[in-house]
Amino acid sequence: MLEQGDLVTLEDNKEYVIAATTTLNNIVYVYLIDQNDYSNFMFCSYDQTDGLYEIEDKELLQELVKIFTKQLTKFIDTME
């Protein structure tokens, strides 16, 4: 299982940090940020058998952004 803070190397040979994870309808989603270029990020679904797939559905992306924003805001608040 992928967890926040884990590093993954994708097919582009870049390392990404898992910034956040969530599960919707029994599907695991992850927010990835390129650890060397923070402007390079992506939202993916994750399957233990098939790996990571970038999300392209705009409605799903909007929902994931809201969820991940709430998660990261809570995380930042605990650091204070």
Secondary structure, 3 states (H helix, E strand, C coil): CCCCCCEEECCCCCEEEEEEEEEECCEEEEEEEECCCCCCEEEEEEECCCEEEECCCHHHHHHHHHHHHHHHHHHHHHHC
